[in-house]
């Protein structure tokens, strides 16, 4: 099919991942073109990448936006633990089903992609794009994200309530007049309430409290191991990745390129999609 607003062919695909899970993706463009895999942030779905995926497809890429485990239409984690290793192994499994794809990951999707390259080796991908995530994150920004996600665990009575919650989290982004587009990121329960389209266990502490976390040592080792072309994109208004955090990563990965997107916060692709897509396409044209 073709998404009317993008006028490019889009195919819903299912991908075998790790632990026997299946992940759902939207594939934009011609499968004969070089692949680019897009992995969203925690609490989002594959639809957060639609604008960028369409731009990539229009520029000669086969862009595949994938729901992470426990998100969107993908399978939920079998034990509800949502460990970083599970997300990492999913990226490795899907990347290996393509011929050295570009990996584009935002936040959780970026950490998972970075760890996947570290685990599988630089040959698993042709390039890596990290979106507002690196080896040093601001605790206050991470806590604000967690508070926003926890605030919706009990659900919402109406889409208006959902739109209000999103607007409060992203005050710099205009509140959309048509809020029907929010439905693709939500599911409606038997009680009639709208809930985010992800497994609530994603926000539940595991029995071993730090299992879900990635140690600083692992992140630093993963960054140090990068040899493939790498782009770090930061939202200039981000409260999660500071300028200092970006500089630390660029010191760790001297060959990496950097783009600081004005007017964007942590949700870079959603805040300033054209500027973000331009930065990614400029980088890919040079790799």
C-alpha positions, 0 to 999 in steps of 0.5 A: 500500500502507499501512505497517502501523505507520503506517496511512497509504497509501504508494506507491513512486515514481521521480523523474527527477533531473539527469544522467539519473538516477532517484531512488526515493522513498516517498510517504506520504498523498494526492497532492492534499495540499501536498507535503513532500520529505524528503532524508536525510543521507549514508550513510542512506536514505529509510527514515530519514524513515518516522516523520516522513513518516507524521506529516506525511501524517496531518497533511494533507501529501503527504510524499515521502522520497527516496533521494539519488543513490548511496543506497538504490534510487536510481541511482549517480552516473555518474562516481562523483564525488558532487559537491555540485552533483549533489545540489543539481541533483537536489533542484532537478529533483525540487522543480520537479516539484511545486508549491512543496514544503516541503524538509526536509533532514538533513545532506547532504540539508539542504546540498543543499536549501539550495544548491537554493534558492540555485540555483533561487530561493526560489520553488522551495519554500514552506519550508525545514527544515534538520536539524542542518546549517547554514553552520558545522559542527564538524570533529570531528563531521564526522570522527566521521561519516566514521570511522563510514562508512569503518568499514563499507566492508568490510562486516559478517558479521552484523546483530549486528555492524551493530547493534554499530557503530550502538550505538557511534556512537549510545551515547545511543540504546537498542540495538533488541532486534529488529535485523531493521529494519536490513536495509532500510539494507543490501545483501547481497553475493555474499560474504554480507557485509552492506554499507551501502546506498550506493555506496562511491565516495561515500566515495572522494576525487575526483581533484580533492580538494575537488570534493565540498566546498562552500566557506564563501563559497557556504554563506554566500551561500546562507544570505544569499539565503534569504527563504522561511520557514526552520526550523533544527532542532538535536539538543541533543547534536549534535557536528556543529552546535554552539550557536555554529554555530546562532547564526551561521546565525540571525544570517545568516537573521534570519527563521529559526525554531529548535528545539533537540531535547533528547536528540537527537544529529546523527540528530535524527529517529531519536533523538527522532522525536516531538519532531522531528516536532512541531517541524516540524509546528508550524513548517509550521502557521505558514507 
